[in-house]
């Protein structure tokens, strides 16, 4: 039996091979949105985090199994609201994953889309990335500091920028480091990419 969102073809042994088209399409949409926004290099971990978070949003928001037939522009508002800062996105992901897992168990048979989505969610939860210091833009605001030595970043009183141009007088190697789950970096990137589209 062929499920919506999957495409089946005969395998080499005569069995049916299920291709996870819904997940591939969600990943394609996410990739295109992020590339269009030009927010991060496509080879960076941050880009992957943004792509996976956005692909999960696109995939899990498709409650009718119609993903391959949608027009992207008709769903942008939905994706924007789901990825907004004040929304409990991670709780929504867990809930939708549990629903889809239960549906797949009732149906029986393979669920390759769900397996790929689960792998992406696992990576987003378990991987920690070094959070960028967004306040360290030369002349930009400094969170909780004045840009003096010991601050989070920015420009010091003499107007000097840190060794690598990102953290005031504290060189990048010496400055405070904040590690965060990948989804917490990827989600705002995905949200911004939708805005920029």
Phi, psi and omega in degrees: 000135181264128181268153176298141180087352178247154173235130184251148176213161180287131177281175182297330182267012180088350177281172182268131178256124182261122181263127183283069185295324181297315179292318179300320180291319177298318178296320179297314179300312181299316180299315181295318179298316181291320178295321179297320179289338178052047184270328183216153174298136182300343180268359184276157175295327179297319178298316179299318179298317178296317180296315181294319179296318180289320178297319176299317179298312180298313183295312185284337178285345181278085184279345183256003181068029184252016190306315185291345181255002184281159168260127186306317184298336180284346184251355186302317181296321178298312181295323178299315182292324180291329183262003181299152186302323186272007181263143178279067187304314183297326177292319178298318179299312180300318181296313180294321178297319178296319178297312182293325177296318179295318178297317180296322179294321178294321181289324187075172180082179185286151176224068186296327177300312182295322178297318179291321177297318179295321178295319178296317180295319178300314180298316181296325180281319189271338182271133176249135179242152178286119182290134177288150176271095184287347178272000186268014177292132181308125180082357182277175180293154178240119181289120174067020181200177182248006182090359178285169178306132182099348177284176182287327180171189179107208184247137180281179184300329180277357181085011180275141178261152180304167184316315181256010177079019182230341187225047177056219181281350176273119177296159184302325181289333185263341186291168179295141180242133179239117177262138184220151176304143185304325182295331181289337173270322184291323184298310178295329176297315178298317180299314180295322179298322178295316179302320185281347186292000000 
